Amino acid sequence: MKFYIIGEREIVLAFKLTGIDGIAAETRAEVLDAFNRVTGKGGIVNVPSGEIPRVLILTEQAASQIEDEEIAWQKTGKFPLIVEVPGLNGHLKGKKTLSDAIKEAVGVEV
């Protein structure tokens, strides 16, 4: 399964150590450009393998900059699936952790 990450430079470097390709993007324009290239939006897929990854990992910081585009993409039901991970400073204020989401949905604390 192909993974790809978009986010802050340090996080992208850490993922590259595990063999996951990615691109460092900090501004909204950089994040949106990388997102469009990875998802193939506009007919352009510009990732090293030349194919759309199955899972796109976004840091919360990057995801917060393209929230509307991310939601619109998720509603299409196409690959890549989008997963958000915390950045270097932990979770952004107001974001639920995975444990919080499970507790809310199921009623069981993980």
Secondary structure, DSSP 4 states (H G I P E B T S, - for coil): --EEEEE-HHHHHHHHHTT-EEEE--SHHHHHHHHHHHHTTTS---STTSS--SEEEEEHHHHHHTHHHHHHHHHHTPSSEEEEE-BTTBSPTTPPPHHHHHHHHHS---
